[in-house]
């Protein structure tokens, strides 16, 4: 099994996301569907980093395991 850990700061300075197969586990880097739809995250320590992390995550085109909304399939993004 191969996993990759990437830095996804913004929500906190030390936020990470974990890539595995067709999934990325993002936790509170993308807490819910609203963050994806509005392309905006609430309660960030750094809004610029948060937007950059959100863009980076979306460009991966993987199913997203959010912090509070479960899995958002890649074909629904």
N, C-alpha and C positions, 0 to 999 in steps of 0.2 A: 504494500500500500504506500503510495506516495502522497504526501501533503506538502503544501507550500504556504509559508506564512508571509504575509505582506503587511507593511505599515499602512494604516489608514487613519491618520490623525485627523482631528477636528472635533469629534465629540469629546475626546480627551486627548492629551498630548501623546499618550502611549497606546492608543487604540490599534488593534491588529485585526486582520481578517485571515481566514484559513481557507485555502483552495484545496479541493479534493474532487477529482473526476469532473463532473459537470456541475458542481456546486461550489458556492463560496459562502462560508459562514461569516456573517459580518457583525453580528451582535448589534450594539447600539450605533455603529457607524451608519447603518440605515435601520432605524427602529421599526418602521412600518411602511405600508403602501403609500401613504400620503407624502412621505419624504421623497419617494420616487416620482410621483405624479407632479408635485410642486417643485421638484429639484431644489428643495430647501430643507435644512435640518434644524430642529429646535435644540436649545440648550447646548451650544457648542463653545468650547474654549477658544476656537479659532475658526471663524466662518469661512475664510479663504481656504484653509486646509480641508475643512469639511466638504466644501464644494469640489475641490480637487479630488478628494478621496471618493466621493460619490461618482464623479465622472470616470475615474479609474475603474471602479467596480463595475459600472454599467458597460464600459467598453469591453470587458472580459466576456460578455454575452453568456453568462452562466446563470443557473437558477440560484436565487439569493435566499439564504436562510437569515431572516431578519431577527432583531432582538425581541420584538413583541407581536409580530403578525405572522409568524410561521414562514413557510416557503412560498416564494414568488417564482413561478417557473419562467425560464428564459424566454419562452415563446409568448409570454404575456407582458414582457417589458416594453 
